[in-house]
Amino acid sequence: MTAKAAIAAVCRVLAGAGVGALSPEAFRQAKFDRGEVTVDFWKLLYCLLKLVSENKNCAVTDLDHQIEYVKAAVCYYGYGFLDFYQLPADGSRGSRDLLLVFSWLLQKIHLFEKLLEWQRLCVEDQVSLCTCRQAAAVRPTEKTDSPAGEHAVGMDVRYLQWLQGKLRFRWKCLHSAQQERCATLHKIHLYTRGCRSGQSFSHLFATETRLIRDPERCSEFVQLLERENMRLEAYLEWRQLEPLFWQWMESVLAAKLQDMQNPRDANSIAATAHSPDLSGDHVDRVTFREMDHLSSEILKLQMKLKDGQKTKIKTTEDKEREVRSHTGWDEFVCPTQCDVEKKLGVLHARIGHGRRQHGYARLALRDDTSAKSTKFSPAKPDIGCLTALEVITQLRTEEAALKRELQEMQQLCKESLGEVIERLDGVICMPPV
């Protein structure tokens, strides 16, 4: 086995995922920083990051948009090699840096595993289950179909009220669609109970019911299964040849470092950085240098804090040793320590019981000894099963907490508006009806 076979396995995984048709020759050219394959690697990274970040297929866009999106996404994941962010927007050079970014994403965010998860053919009925609290991603202002034309967010209160009403209407439509879907799935599970002889489930899923009603779709479903088998076989081949790929990537990184130490390239980079056409790149270079300086200062402060912490711990241990020499210390400390351990155990148990669920859960109807109940069986078996009543209870608790936060925020806004109104003479504010 050679590195070429490992690169060919990577190409087969990418081709199976439908994000690009690169050849091993393109990877070889990227190792030597050839400009002919730079655009292909920009497109590859754009499609991969679109799938991983937004679960969307990449649409046909211009190269400037692809480069801007890839740089922002890679910066979000924490890539710190400065030369990548200084690549030109015309895609004329930088194929080796893009190859390094691709390999870094491969290891950092488990790129191939996420692609397989996103393209997995699901036969069971699933429902999204999430009780986490996460901030919404801030996106740039886009053109909207507002009734009064284009508006910037914050220009008019009526526009915000219109947006709120539109969002509430769409949430109601989505909620109604989810209710109808769950009611239909419950009917399918209830009417097909006993059709399966498996130990886990005794009913059929919606996909199986659809195939029974329309046998002509079986051939299409078999083709989908064959495609997934091909993707899995390509991934297994890649896993076997993965060490060879990383050995080859070490040679790519060594070539990059050697070019950075070349004084001729350093002079050309310096001249490019100080050229008037690329002043923005020069500003980015200065900014990144300041960030590196701040990072080194933070490391120094961390070392000082660790030294101070060690000194403080040593002083505390000396004082504790002196106090322990007095009589009655064990009689006082032992009961207190036992109480603290009990409280910590109760707290850990409460946290484990109220752990937030996230991800997709398998929706199934299971037979209990007393009654029939709908249960959510998550994809990971170590989480266990959740009944629909438990999920509803968690969601209602979360709803009550969010309502309390909303009331607190409304009260704060009311107080801040009152302070503003007090400074305005002759102005009367009336709440909307």
Summary of the structure (lengths in Angstrom):
residues: 433
radius of gyration: 29.8
end to end distance: 75.0
largest distance: 86.8
contacts: 1026
relative contact order: 0.09
helix: 67%
strand: 6%
